[in-house]
Amino acid sequence: MNKKRKLIEVAILVILGIVMALTMVATGGDGAKSENYMNLRGNWTITIDGQSHQTDDIEKDNFPVLNRGDRLTMETVIPEHEIAVPELRFFFIHSVVDVYLDGECIYSFGHDLYEQGKMVGYGYHQVLLPGDNIGKTLRVELVVTENDAFTMIDMPQIYNSQVAVRDYVYENRMPLILSCFLMIFGVGVAVLSAVGIFAQREFFQPLCVGLFSFGIGLWSFSNYNLTFLFTDNPLMKVYLEYGALYVAPLFVLLYFWDVERQSGKKYQKICFWLLGILQGGFILVALGGQILGRLHFPAVLRIQHILLVALAVYMLSIFVSDLMHKRYDNMILIVGAAIMIAFALFDLLRFYLEKYNPTMTRGEYRGYICIGTMLFVIAMMINYVNEISDVLYRSVEEATLQRMAYTDTLTGLSNRRACEERMDELDEKQSDYAVIEFDLNCLKKVNDTFGHEEGDRFLMAFSAVLRDVFAGCGLVSRIGGDEFVVLIEDAKKVDLQDRFRELHEQLTRANSQSQKWELSTAYGVCTYAQDKVYPSRKALKVADERMYLHKAEMKICRG
């Protein structure tokens, strides 16, 4: 049944991944009505460092990788259109931007940052156009601010600014939903786990899940340029996107901390700590360099890509090892990680192919890792819940076995073993204990007269009385057929005479409800305060002797 459940979990995860991927592809880019936008695809003059050429399709225009200091100028004539409240929207990467309309500058961005040596960033630029823009010459001048910046230009558009935000959100509704879910889910899990980790170390793994989920959600949110819903500053988008991409993988590695601790394979331990040191050092260098203005985030992107590939190989080595040794407990985690790794490697391969291969269909880069991350987060949580369920099941099973080992099956009282271990504890504490031994009168007579079933009821009735009378006072045990012992750790806190009066009252009450037998008991008491008997087993012997004296005085049936 457990194997069947795991197969069902894996099947559901795979089906969910396929559905999400198809939905992402099917919904991407649709929603905008043609009357609300116009693509400025053709009739461009492109000038790169003084060299000019014409293009009829700007998205298919090929040129070498541009680096810091390179200049690019784009010029065209705005064609006729009927777009109300026109807005020029274009996407540029790491560039100072100036926009001119018939020689008049109508938009400028990034000069101060570039002159100060700071990162300029990348993203959408929105420029409101005057109402009489048709037929005028549009010129866009770029100064590239980072090395290895870009090799293509995303197609500019003239958009109806009144519906631009609405259409963009609708076109990107799927990544918006996934990104927001990952961020909200991540914050919730991280906060709860951060509180719980002080009580139990088991909360460390869900804490890593939450932080990783939030990081990838934030990266995807920024990667799809959804930050413009809150700010039109491209620099903020870049800080969030690169920061999340650089930090998030560390939490995936930390998730496998327990695997590294429990693994007997030396190479896995070495790989874990080596990756941890490299990733942690990379984060410090990247953040420190960016803050000090010495090293911008884009300059170290390739290093992070290499670390991501190394992390993927490390994770796959763990899963392959599990499969080779037929350890299927983490099957859902293996499949979830494999799906995420597949999406990540696909995104990484596509990123470099679109950037450097002129035959590829290129455009603004959009990653699909959010789908893989969603499935991996789901897999990690299912795996964590399964592990906790197994732990709880084993705990309950162990507690049940332990309870059976220390409990008398007929009466539900503690048995002789529990009584002897408690006496050992009393001796270690050297407490002011009291030992009371009881003998249930006439058990043999009840068995012989009414049968053993009635004898069992006789025993259970007496046990219930003892349990009620000495509840909260000490340990009540059945140590033999008709012999019972009560151990009280601190006799000074218990009024024994009051307990015996209560015992007499409850026995009388129980006898009034039975017409077949009558409960009565002989008992003997030994207290450390009065008798100074040590150890407790010797005190039990004294109590036993006094119980038999009491039984002789009662002059009733024996046994």
C-alpha positions in Angstrom: 0.0 0.0 0.0 2.9 2.4 0.8 4.5 1.7 -2.6 1.2 2.2 -4.3 0.7 5.5 -2.5 4.2 6.7 -3.6 3.4 5.8 -7.2 0.2 7.8 -7.1 2.0 10.8 -5.6 4.6 10.7 -8.4 1.9 10.3 -11.1 0.0 13.3 -9.8 3.1 15.4 -9.6 4.1 14.6 -13.2 0.6 15.2 -14.5 0.4 18.5 -12.6 3.8 19.5 -14.2 2.6 18.8 -17.7 -0.7 20.7 -17.2 1.1 23.7 -15.7 3.7 23.8 -18.6 1.0 23.5 -21.3 -1.1 26.2 -19.5 2.0 28.5 -19.3 2.7 28.1 -23.0 -1.0 28.4 -24.1 -1.7 31.6 -22.1 1.6 33.4 -22.7 1.3 36.5 -24.8 -2.5 36.4 -25.5 -5.1 38.9 -24.3 -4.1 42.1 -26.0 -6.5 43.4 -28.6 -5.0 44.5 -31.9 -6.5 48.0 -31.6 -4.6 48.6 -28.4 -1.1 48.1 -29.7 1.1 48.2 -32.9 4.4 46.4 -33.4 7.2 48.5 -34.8 8.8 45.6 -36.5 10.3 46.8 -39.8 11.9 49.8 -41.5 14.6 50.4 -38.9 18.0 51.8 -39.4 20.4 50.3 -36.9 23.8 51.9 -36.3 26.4 50.2 -34.1 29.6 52.1 -33.3 29.2 54.1 -36.6 28.3 51.1 -38.8 24.7 51.3 -40.2 22.4 48.8 -41.8 18.7 48.5 -42.6 16.4 45.8 -41.3 12.8 44.8 -42.1 12.4 42.6 -38.9 14.2 44.0 -35.9 13.7 40.8 -33.9 15.7 38.8 -36.5 18.4 41.4 -36.8 21.8 39.9 -35.9 24.8 41.7 -34.5 27.8 40.7 -32.3 27.6 40.8 -28.5 27.7 44.3 -27.3 29.9 45.3 -24.4 30.4 48.2 -22.0 30.8 51.5 -23.9 29.3 50.3 -27.2 26.8 52.7 -28.8 23.7 51.6 -30.7 21.2 53.9 -32.5 17.8 52.8 -33.8 15.8 55.0 -36.1 12.5 54.7 -37.9 9.4 56.7 -38.9 6.3 56.2 -36.9 3.6 54.7 -39.2 -0.1 55.5 -39.2 -2.1 54.1 -36.3 -5.3 54.8 -34.4 -4.1 54.1 -30.9 -5.5 56.3 -28.3 -3.1 57.8 -25.7 -0.1 56.3 -27.4 2.9 55.1 -25.3 6.1 53.7 -26.7 7.2 50.6 -24.9 10.5 48.8 -25.4 12.8 46.4 -23.5 16.5 47.2 -23.2 19.3 45.4 -21.3 21.9 47.3 -19.3 21.9 50.5 -21.4 21.7 54.3 -21.0 18.6 55.3 -23.1 17.7 58.5 -24.9 14.6 58.8 -27.0 14.2 61.5 -29.6 11.1 62.5 -31.7 12.0 64.6 -34.7 15.3 65.5 -32.9 13.7 66.5 -29.7 14.6 64.4 -26.6 11.4 63.2 -25.0 12.9 60.5 -22.6 16.3 59.9 -20.9 17.4 57.2 -18.5 20.6 56.1 -16.7 23.2 58.8 -17.4 23.8 59.6 -13.7 24.1 55.9 -12.7 26.5 55.2 -15.6 28.7 58.2 -14.8 28.9 57.1 -11.2 29.9 53.6 -12.2 26.7 52.0 -10.8 24.6 49.4 -12.4 21.9 50.8 -14.7 19.7 47.7 -14.9 17.3 46.5 -17.5 13.6 46.2 -18.2 10.7 47.9 -19.9 10.8 51.6 -20.6 7.5 53.4 -21.2 7.5 56.7 -23.0 4.3 58.7 -23.6 4.1 60.1 -27.1 2.5 63.3 -28.2 -0.8 63.0 -30.1 0.8 64.2 -33.4 3.5 61.5 -33.4 2.5 59.9 -36.8 5.1 60.4 -39.5 7.7 61.7 -37.2 11.2 60.3 -36.9 11.7 58.1 -33.8 15.4 57.7 -32.8 16.6 55.7 -29.8 20.2 56.0 -28.7 21.8 53.4 -26.4 25.1 53.3 -24.5 25.8 49.8 -23.3 26.8 49.7 -19.6 27.9 46.1 -19.0 30.0 43.6 -20.8 28.4 40.7 -22.7 25.1 42.6 -22.5 22.9 41.5 -25.5 22.9 40.4 -29.1 19.3 41.3 -30.1 16.7 43.9 -29.7 13.2 43.2 -28.4 10.5 44.5 -30.7 9.3 48.0 -29.7 5.5 48.6 -29.5 3.2 51.6 -29.4 0.6 50.8 -26.8 -2.6 52.4 -25.5 -1.3 53.5 -22.1 -4.8 53.3 -20.7 -4.9 49.5 -21.0 -1.2 48.7 -21.1 -1.0 47.5 -17.5 -4.2 45.5 -17.7 -3.2 43.7 -20.9 0.3 42.9 -19.6 -1.0 41.4 -16.4 -3.5 39.3 -18.4 -0.9 38.1 -20.8 1.3 37.0 -17.9 -1.4 35.8 -15.6 0.0 32.3 -15.2 3.5 33.4 -14.1 1.9 36.1 -11.9 -0.2 33.4 -10.1 2.7 31.0 -9.7 5.1 33.7 -8.5 2.7 35.1 -6.0 1.8 31.6 -4.7 5.5 30.8 -4.3 6.2 34.0 -2.4 3.1 33.9 -0.2 3.6 30.2 0.5 7.3 30.7 1.2 6.8 33.5 3.6 4.1 31.6 5.5 6.1 28.4 5.8 9.3 30.3 6.7 7.7 32.3 9.5 6.0 29.3 11.0 9.2 27.2 10.7 11.4 30.0 12.2 9.1 30.0 15.2 9.0 26.2 15.5 12.8 25.6 15.0 13.5 26.9 18.5 11.4 24.0 19.9 12.3 21.2 17.4 15.1 20.9 14.9 12.8 19.1 12.4 11.5 22.5 11.4 14.8 23.3 9.7 13.9 21.6 6.4 10.5 23.4 6.0 12.3 26.6 6.8 14.6 25.9 3.8 11.6 25.0 1.6 9.9 28.3 2.5 13.0 30.5 1.9 13.7 28.8 -1.4 10.1 29.0 -2.5 10.1 32.8 -1.7 13.4 33.3 -3.5 12.3 31.6 -6.8 8.9 33.3 -6.6 10.6 36.7 -6.3 13.0 35.8 -9.2 10.1 34.7 -11.4 8.1 37.8 -10.5 11.0 40.0 -11.5 12.0 38.0 -14.5 8.5 38.5 -16.0 8.8 42.3 -15.3 5.9 42.2 -12.9 7.7 44.6 -10.6 6.4 47.4 -12.7 3.1 47.0 -10.9 4.8 48.5 -7.9 7.7 50.5 -9.3 8.8 51.8 -12.7 12.5 51.7 -11.7 14.3 49.1 -13.8 17.1 49.0 -11.2 14.8 47.6 -8.5 13.8 44.8 -10.8 17.5 43.9 -11.4 18.4 43.9 -7.7 15.4 41.6 -6.9 16.0 39.3 -9.8 19.7 38.8 -9.4 19.6 38.8 -5.6 17.0 36.1 -5.5 18.8 34.0 -8.2 22.1 34.2 -6.3 20.7 33.4 -2.8 17.9 30.9 -3.4 20.0 27.9 -4.4 21.8 28.0 -1.0 18.5 27.0 0.7 18.2 24.0 -1.6 21.6 22.9 -0.5 20.8 23.4 3.1 17.7 21.3 2.7 20.0 18.3 2.2 22.0 19.0 5.4 20.5 16.0 7.1 21.3 13.8 4.1 24.9 14.9 4.3 25.0 14.2 8.1 23.4 10.7 7.7 25.3 9.7 4.6 28.1 7.3 5.0 29.7 8.3 1.7 32.7 10.5 2.1 32.4 12.0 -1.4 28.9 13.3 -0.7 30.0 15.0 2.5 33.0 16.6 0.6 30.7 17.8 -2.2 28.2 19.2 0.2 30.7 21.3 2.1 32.5 22.3 -1.0 29.3 23.5 -2.7 28.2 25.2 0.5 31.5 27.1 0.8 31.5 28.1 -2.9 27.9 29.2 -2.9 28.2 31.1 0.3 31.5 32.7 -0.8 29.9 33.6 -4.2 27.0 35.3 -2.5 29.3 37.4 -0.3 31.5 38.4 -3.2 28.5 39.2 -5.5 26.6 41.2 -2.8 29.8 42.9 -1.5 30.9 43.8 -5.0 27.6 45.3 -5.9 27.3 47.3 -2.7 30.8 48.7 -3.0 30.3 49.3 -6.8 33.4 47.2 -7.7 31.5 44.3 -9.3 28.1 44.4 -10.8 25.7 41.5 -10.5 25.7 40.7 -14.3 29.5 40.3 -14.3 29.3 37.1 -12.2 26.2 35.5 -13.7 28.1 32.8 -15.5 29.7 31.7 -12.2 26.3 31.3 -10.7 25.2 29.3 -13.7 28.2 27.0 -13.1 27.3 26.6 -9.5 23.7 25.8 -10.4 24.9 23.0 -12.7 27.1 21.7 -9.9 24.2 21.7 -7.5 22.1 19.8 -10.0 24.8 17.2 -10.4 25.1 16.9 -6.6 21.4 16.4 -6.1 21.2 13.9 -8.9 24.1 11.9 -7.4 22.1 11.6 -4.1 19.0 10.4 -5.9 20.9 8.0 -8.1 22.6 6.5 -5.0 19.2 6.1 -3.4 17.8 4.3 -6.4 20.8 2.1 -6.8 20.4 1.0 -3.1 16.6 0.6 -3.6 15.7 3.3 -1.1 12.4 4.5 -2.4 11.2 6.4 0.7 12.1 9.8 -1.0 10.7 8.9 -4.4 8.4 11.9 -4.6 11.4 14.2 -3.7 13.5 12.6 -6.4 10.9 13.1 -9.1 10.2 16.7 -7.9 13.9 17.5 -7.9 14.4 15.9 -11.3 11.5 18.0 -12.8 12.9 21.2 -11.3 16.4 20.4 -12.6 15.0 19.6 -16.0 13.3 23.0 -16.1 16.4 24.8 -14.8 18.7 23.2 -17.3 16.2 23.9 -20.1 16.1 27.5 -19.1 19.9 27.7 -18.9 20.4 26.1 -22.3 17.8 28.3 -23.9 19.3 31.4 -22.3 22.7 30.9 -24.0 21.3 29.6 -27.3 19.0 32.6 -27.7 21.8 34.9 -26.7 24.5 33.6 -28.9 22.9 31.5 -31.7 21.6 33.8 -34.5 19.4 31.0 -35.9 17.3 30.8 -32.7 14.0 32.6 -32.4 14.8 35.3 -29.9 13.0 37.8 -27.8 12.8 39.0 -24.2 14.0 36.1 -22.1 11.4 34.4 -19.9 12.3 31.5 -17.6 10.0 28.6 -16.8 11.8 27.5 -13.7 8.8 28.7 -11.6 6.9 25.7 -12.8 9.7 23.3 -11.8 10.1 25.1 -8.5 6.4 24.9 -7.7 6.5 21.1 -8.3 9.7 20.7 -6.3 8.3 22.7 -3.4 5.2 20.5 -3.5 7.4 17.4 -3.6 9.5 18.6 -0.7 6.4 19.3 1.4 4.9 16.0 0.6 8.2 14.3 1.4 8.4 16.2 4.7 4.8 15.3 5.6 5.6 11.7 4.8 8.7 11.7 7.0 6.8 13.3 9.9 3.9 10.8 9.4 6.4 7.9 9.6 8.1 9.4 12.7 4.7 9.9 14.4 3.6 6.4 13.4 6.8 4.9 14.8 6.5 7.0 18.0 2.9 5.9 18.5 4.0 2.3 17.8 6.9 2.5 20.3 4.7 4.2 22.9 2.1 1.5 22.4 4.7 -1.3 22.9 6.2 0.5 25.8 2.7 0.9 27.4 2.0 -2.8 26.8 5.4 -3.7 28.5 4.5 -1.7 31.6 0.7 -2.2 31.8 -1.3 -5.0 33.3 -3.5 -6.1 30.4 -6.6 -7.1 32.6 -6.8 -4.1 34.9 -5.0 -1.3 33.0 -2.9 -0.6 36.1 0.9 -0.7 36.0 2.5 -4.1 36.2 5.3 -5.6 38.3 8.0 -4.4 35.9 6.8 -0.8 36.1 6.5 -1.1 39.9 10.1 -2.3 40.2 11.5 0.4 38.0 9.7 3.0 40.0 11.2 1.7 43.2 14.6 2.0 41.6 13.8 5.6 40.9 12.7 6.2 44.5 16.0 4.8 45.7 18.0 7.1 43.4 16.1 10.1 44.6 16.1 9.0 48.2 12.7 10.5 48.5 10.4 10.4 51.6 8.4 7.5 50.1 5.5 5.4 51.2 4.9 1.8 50.1 1.4 0.3 50.5 0.6 -3.3 49.6 -3.0 -4.5 49.2 -4.4 -8.0 49.0 -7.8 -8.5 47.5 -9.8 -10.8 49.7 -11.7 -13.8 48.5 -10.6 -13.8 44.8 -10.3 -17.6 44.8 -13.7 -18.1 46.3 -15.3 -15.8 43.6 -13.4 -17.7 40.8 -14.6 -21.1 42.2 -18.1 -20.0 42.8 -18.9 -17.8 39.8 -16.2 -18.6 37.3 -13.0 -16.8 36.1 -14.9 -14.3 34.0 -16.7 -13.0 37.2 -13.4 -13.2 38.9 -11.9 -10.9 36.3 -14.8 -8.5 36.9 -14.1 -8.7 40.6 -10.4 -7.8 40.0 -11.3 -4.9 37.7 -13.8 -3.5 40.1 -11.2 -3.4 42.9 -8.6 -2.0 40.5 -11.0 0.9 39.6 -11.4 1.7 43.2 -7.7 1.8 43.9 -7.1 3.9 40.8 -9.7 6.5 41.9 -8.6 6.6 45.5 -4.9 7.1 44.8 -5.3 9.2 41.6 -2.5 11.8 41.5 -0.9 10.4 44.7 1.4 7.8 43.2 1.8 4.7 41.0 -0.8 2.0 41.4 0.3 -1.5 40.3 -0.9 -5.0 40.1 2.1 -7.2 40.9 0.4 -10.6 41.2 -3.0 -12.3 41.0 -4.6 -10.5 43.9 -1.7 -8.4 45.1 -1.5 -4.6 44.4 1.1 -2.0 45.4 0.8 1.8 45.6 4.1 3.7 45.6 4.0 7.3 46.8 7.1 9.4 46.2 6.5 12.1 48.8 4.4 10.8 51.6 4.4 14.2 53.4 2.0 15.6 50.7 -0.5 12.8 51.1 -2.9 12.3 54.0 -2.9 8.4 54.1 -5.7 8.2 56.7 -7.9 10.3 54.4 -7.0 8.0 51.5 -8.0 4.9 53.5 -11.3 6.5 54.6 -12.0 7.2 50.9 -11.1 3.6 50.1 -13.6 2.2 52.6 -16.3 4.5 51.2 -15.7 3.5 47.6 -15.6 -0.2 48.5 -18.9 0.1 50.3 -20.4 1.9 47.3 -19.1 -0.7 44.9 -20.5 -3.6 47.1 -24.0 -2.0 47.1 -24.1 -2.4 43.3 -23.2 -6.1 43.3 -25.2 -9.0 44.6 -22.6 -11.8 43.8 -19.6 -10.7 45.8 -18.2 -8.2 48.3 -15.0 -6.3 47.9 -12.6 -6.1 50.8 -8.9 -5.8 51.2 -6.1 -6.2 53.6 -3.2 -3.8 53.4 0.2 -2.9 55.0 2.0 0.4 55.0 5.7 1.2 55.3 6.8 4.9 55.2 10.4 6.1 55.2 9.6 8.9 57.6 8.4 6.5 60.3 10.2 3.2 59.6 13.5 4.5 58.1 13.5 1.4 55.9 15.9 1.5 52.9 15.9 0.6 50.0 12.3 0.5 48.8 12.3 -3.2 48.1 13.0 -3.8 51.8 10.1 -1.4 52.6 7.9 -3.5 50.3 8.8 -6.6 52.3 7.8 -4.8 55.5 4.5 -3.6 54.0 3.9 -7.2 52.9 4.4 -8.5 56.4 2.0 -5.9 57.8 -0.6 -6.7 55.1 -0.6 -10.4 56.2 -1.0 -9.4 59.8 -3.9 -7.2 58.8 -5.4 -10.0 56.8 -5.2 -12.3 59.9 -6.9 -9.8 62.0 -9.8 -9.5 59.5 -10.5 -13.3 59.9 -12.1 -13.6 56.5 -11.5 -15.9 53.5 -7.9 -16.2 52.4 -7.0 -16.3 48.7 
